[in-house]
């Protein structure tokens, strides 16, 4: 990894991530790699865990609501859902509130894998909070939410 040197207020600062987007991209890649390594121990993937976490464990979730929740394109999601069905993690059932759509419901195995995914995510969050402390984590959340809001509102 290349480092750059910056002078900030007369001080020499070294950083491997010269831009905010590079830092976020590298952070997300590290998180995704960690989750995939954890998931592989249970014969699954991060994408599978993320999809399972996006499905309501009690009532199911309309198939049309999953892609926006996950920030995915419909074509990528359809492959993921097909895999979940093949692995018997979800089933499609008619939506009682809308006869034109289907609900994705978790099977017993799907609920077990969802619970596992949830515990891994919560443990990661707990580990980060323990390492950084509540104050730094809250500052990180505030900065990240501000960036999201600025982009979504087209202010930058």
C-alpha positions in Angstrom: 0.0 0.0 0.0 1.3 3.4 -1.0 1.4 6.1 1.6 1.3 9.8 1.0 2.6 12.5 3.2 0.5 15.6 3.9 1.3 18.7 5.8 -1.6 19.7 8.0 -1.1 22.9 10.1 2.7 22.5 9.8 2.6 18.8 10.9 3.7 15.9 8.8 0.8 13.4 8.5 1.0 9.9 6.8 -2.0 8.3 5.4 -2.6 5.2 3.2 -6.1 6.5 2.2 -5.8 10.0 0.7 -9.5 10.3 0.0 -12.7 9.6 2.0 -14.0 7.3 -0.7 -10.8 5.3 -0.7 -11.0 4.9 3.0 -14.6 3.8 2.9 -13.9 1.4 0.0 -11.0 -0.2 1.8 -12.9 -0.4 5.0 -15.9 -2.1 3.3 -13.6 -4.5 1.5 -12.0 -5.5 4.7 -15.3 -6.0 6.4 -16.7 -8.0 3.5 -13.6 -10.2 3.5 -13.9 -10.8 7.2 -17.6 -11.7 6.9 -16.9 -14.0 4.0 -14.2 -15.8 5.9 -16.5 -16.2 8.9 -19.4 -17.4 6.6 -17.2 -19.9 4.8 -16.8 -21.8 8.1 -20.6 -22.4 8.0 -20.7 -23.2 4.2 -22.3 -19.9 3.4 -21.4 -16.4 2.1 -21.8 -12.8 3.3 -24.3 -12.1 0.5 -26.4 -15.0 1.8 -26.3 -13.8 5.4 -27.1 -10.2 4.3 -30.1 -11.5 2.3 -31.3 -13.6 5.3 -31.0 -10.6 7.6 -33.2 -8.6 5.2 -36.1 -11.0 5.5 -38.5 -10.5 8.4 -38.1 -13.7 10.5 -41.8 -13.8 11.5 -43.9 -12.5 8.7 -41.6 -12.8 5.7 -40.8 -9.9 3.3 -42.3 -9.1 -0.1 -39.8 -10.1 -2.8 -40.0 -6.6 -4.3 -38.9 -5.0 -1.0 -35.6 -7.0 -0.7 -33.5 -5.3 -3.4 -34.0 -1.7 -2.0 -33.3 -3.0 1.5 -30.0 -4.5 0.4 -29.0 -1.8 -2.1 -28.8 -4.4 -4.9 -29.9 -4.5 -8.5 -32.8 -6.9 -9.2 -30.7 -9.2 -11.4 -28.0 -9.7 -8.8 -30.7 -10.3 -6.2 -32.5 -12.9 -8.3 -29.4 -15.0 -8.4 -29.0 -14.7 -4.6 -32.6 -15.6 -4.0 -32.3 -18.6 -6.4 -29.3 -19.8 -4.4 -31.2 -19.3 -1.1 -34.1 -21.4 -2.5 -31.8 -24.1 -3.7 -30.2 -24.3 -0.3 -33.6 -24.6 1.3 -33.1 -21.3 3.3 -36.2 -19.6 1.9 -39.5 -20.4 0.3 -41.8 -18.2 -1.8 -45.4 -18.1 -0.6 -48.3 -16.1 -1.9 -48.7 -12.7 -0.3 -52.1 -12.7 1.5 -52.2 -8.9 1.3 -51.4 -8.7 -2.4 -52.3 -11.6 -4.7 -49.9 -10.3 -7.4 -46.8 -10.7 -5.2 -45.0 -13.3 -3.2 -43.5 -13.2 0.3 -40.1 -14.6 0.9 -40.2 -16.6 4.1 -37.4 -18.2 6.0 -37.3 -22.0 6.4 -36.2 -23.6 9.7 -32.7 -23.8 8.3 -32.9 -20.2 7.0 -33.9 -19.0 10.5 -30.9 -20.9 11.9 -28.5 -19.3 9.4 -30.1 -15.9 9.9 -29.5 -16.2 13.7 -25.9 -17.1 13.0 -25.5 -14.1 10.7 -27.1 -11.8 13.2 -24.8 -13.0 16.0 -21.7 -12.5 13.8 -22.8 -8.9 12.9 -23.6 -8.1 16.5 -20.3 -9.5 17.7 -18.4 -7.4 15.1 -20.3 -4.3 16.3 -19.5 -5.1 19.9 -15.8 -5.7 19.2 -15.5 -2.4 17.3 -17.3 -0.5 20.1 -15.1 -2.1 22.7 -12.0 -1.1 20.7 -13.1 2.4 19.8 -15.4 3.4 22.6 -18.9 4.8 22.3 -17.7 8.4 21.7 -15.6 7.5 18.6 -18.2 5.2 17.3 -20.9 7.8 17.6 -18.6 10.3 15.8 -18.1 7.8 13.0 -21.8 7.2 12.7 -22.5 11.0 12.6 -19.9 11.6 9.9 -21.1 8.7 7.8 -24.8 9.7 8.1 -23.9 13.2 7.2 -22.1 12.0 4.0 -25.1 9.9 3.1 -27.5 12.7 3.6 -25.4 15.2 1.6 -25.1 12.7 -1.3 -28.8 11.7 -1.2 -30.0 15.3 -1.0 -27.6 16.2 -3.9 -25.9 18.9 -1.8 -22.5 17.7 -3.0 
